[in-house]
Amino acid sequence: MVLETAKALGLEDLKGYTTSRVLTLEVTGTDPQRTAVIANKMAEEVSGVACEVMNVDSVNVVDSAKVPTSPSGPKRPLWSLSDLREPNGNPVNKNAAYDKQYLAGCYGADPYLTRIEEWA
């Protein structure tokens, strides 16, 4: 693969060049302090395992987890599917195929979720 990359760049080889790998670790939880501690400990453990697996001397943590001073994420209303209404204002039929209709874009669904069934 390295030789192929070098040739694609018009080079004989990649000697003298280094490569970097970046791993992203995300931890979420309801207790900010505990979540930050868990994230930092996991980063420490992953660094040790990565050194062994990749056969390198060190793996550096670029950014450690810090306890946020305010809530993160967008503030947006969440709606239960049972609260949804047809365009005429009537409740959605309780026998409706919510999952397929939701993924098809009914009820204001996120269009990127339409392929969720292909993710598995």
N, C-alpha and C positions, 0 to 999 in steps of 0.2 A: 504494500500500500504506500509506503514511504517513497519508493522509487517511482511509482505511478504519479504521485503528487509532484515530485520533483520534475518529472518529464512534462507534466501538464503545465508547469510553470516555466518550462524552457531551461531547466537546470539539470546538471548531471547528477547531483545528489543534494541532500539537505544537511550535509556536514556543516557545523557552525551555527545552525539554527536550532532553537529550542521550541518545544511545544508546551502548551498549558492545558490543563483540564480543570474545569470548574464544576463542582458539585453543589447543588442547591438543596438545602435542608430546610423544610418548613414544618413548624410545630404549632398547632393551635390548641387552645384550651380556655377554660373559663376563669382560671386564676392566673393573672399576668405574671406574678413573681415565680410561681411554680413552673409555668410554661417556659419562661426564660431560662430557669435553672436546667430544666429537662433538655431544652434545645442546645444549650452550651455543653452539657455533658455528652449528649449524642454527637455533637460536632467533634468533641475530644476523642470519643471512642471510634467514630468513623475515620478520623485522621490516622489513628493507629492501625486500623484494619487496612485502610487504603495503602499505607506504607508497605505492609506485608504483601498485599495482593499485587500492587504495581511494582514491587521491588525497587523502591526509591528510599532515599535517606529521610526525607521529610515531606509532610503535607501541611501547608499553612492554612489556618482559618483566616479568611479575609475579613469577616465581620462577625462579631459575637452578638448574641441576642441581648437586647436591652428591654427593660420593662417600659411599655408605652405610658406616656403621661395623659393620653386621651384615647378613647375608643377608636379602633381602626375599621376601615371598611365603609362602604357607602351606606347612608341612611336612606332606606327605601322601604315602602310599605310591603309587608308580606301578606298574601291573601291565601286563605284556605280554598281548596277547589270547591268546597261546599258553598262558598260565598259567591261563586261565579254565576252570572246571569246570561241568558240568551240576549241577543240584540234587542228583542222586544221587551226585556225586563223580567221575563219569567225565569224561575230557577231552572238550572240545567237538569235535564231528565236524570233521575238517580240511577238509571240503567245505562247511562252514556258511557262510552269507552274513554274515560278521562285520559288514560295514559296515551293512547294513540292520538286522540284529538289534541292533547296538549303538545305532543311532539310534532304534530302537523301544523302548529302555529295558532290553533284556536286558543282563546282565552289570553291572548297577548304573550304567548310563549317566546322564549329566546330562540331565534331560528337556528343557532349553532347547536342546539340540542337535538335537532332532527336526526342526526346520525348516531345518537347515543347507543342504539342497539348494535351498531357495528364496532363499538369500542371494545367489547368483550372478546 
